[in-house]
Amino acid sequence: MFQAPRGTRDFTPDEMEKRRYVERNMTSTFLSFGYGEIQTPTFENIELFTAKSGESILNELYNLTDKGGRELALRPELTAPVIRCYVERLQMEPKPLKFFYFGNCYRYDRPQKGRYREFQQAGCEIIGVDTTEAIAELLALAFNLLKNVGLKNVRLNIGNLTIINAIFKRLNLRKDDQKILLPLIDKSQFDDLKVSLEDCGISEKNIEQFISILQRSEANEIRSFIADDPDAIKELSIMETIIGLLKNAFQITAYDIKLNIVRGLDYYKGLVFEIDAPLLGAEKQLCGGGSYELVSLFGGTEVPTSGFAIGLDRTILALEAEGFKFPPSKLDAYIIPVNPDMICKSIEIVQQLRNQGFSADFDQMRRGIGKSLKYADSKHIEKVIIVGPKELEKNAVTLRDMKTGNQDIVSIAEIGSNLKKI
Ligand code: AMP
């Protein structure tokens, strides 16, 4: 028997209903924030992803050589493709540009619950502006997207790479050491971090202070540690303004400053953030984003760029974990011909209803009224239309309310208005 490839999944109509609900809901939030939808190819030239991250990213990619000898990769994320598209076609457009997308991504990850090799991201990029109000709105959008789909329990964590780099500078850490330390910081592995910092020759006092800053992210403590670095002090006050807007203007209070948020990808700089659904355990990160630099690397004129991506699969897992009731999409009406002679008229009625904008289906199994009613009930259909010869003589049908069991004779021309009325 054939099986879906490792790390991929099929989605049945019930599962697709949940995914489409989340997509529809998120689309309307993106649109309400002035974002326009963008779509890019599923595969790209491989250099698009190796340009910043280097060859090491190849281990995480699905790459292939096509029949023309081109080195390609299935996209692992959509930020680089969207920025490529911007540089290729949209640089002259009036700023800011606000793009959102939905797309499948492919990573050679180790599959487990919430981690797949093919998964879907919903995300956005804002190009050409990095004022505090633009970044505050970006954070608010990420938070609102998850709140509006119905999640109750989400937490926004905000970090800053400029500040982390200033701390690294103050500690005289070399670039190579930083590469080893960042993943430990990202995963909050403070014991291992302490050992690595000791290996780097950092004093006991500085190690303690650094780890305390990472754990507590207390503004005064951070400020005094980086006091000699004017750029980092400026960045700290920018971050405070952004957080002030988030709290006072966008009314979002479920956030923490967490300097140990450093993000995996290499192109981020300045402010970075993540949103977690604590109920999900290990794979609880729903969203990740921040400000980054890619435009000049792709041959464009540098402009500020920021964005984020939300994992759609994990969003659904988080909704399920919270016991969210997804709105069911059910048929407006089910039509039952009582015998084969009624089939033609039944189809006419189904088509009449479909043309009037209702969703309708009819029994194609010829299984009789009792079994057809049972089927309609199992599909939670509320209105059933029974087409029988006696009523048909008067151009009428029986309309049954499945909830109450009440039945009415209604003329065929008025079925639509009756469906609306009830
Ligand atoms: P990233 O592009 O790594 O910042 O990921 C953004 C979001 O995509 C994460 O917060 C997850 O929700 C989701 N995500 C990343 N990798 C996977 C994966 N392998 N399977 C499912 N979701 C993922």
Boltz pocket constraint, residues with backbone or C-beta under 6 A from the ligand:
constraints:
  - pocket:
      binder: B
      contacts: [[A, 76], [A, 77], [A, 107], [A, 109], [A, 114], [A, 115], [A, 116], [A, 117], [A, 118], [A, 119], [A, 120], [A, 121], [A, 264], [A, 275], [A, 285], [A, 286], [A, 287], [A, 288], [A, 289], [A, 309], [A, 310], [A, 311], [A, 312], [A, 313], [A, 314]]
      max_distance: 6.0
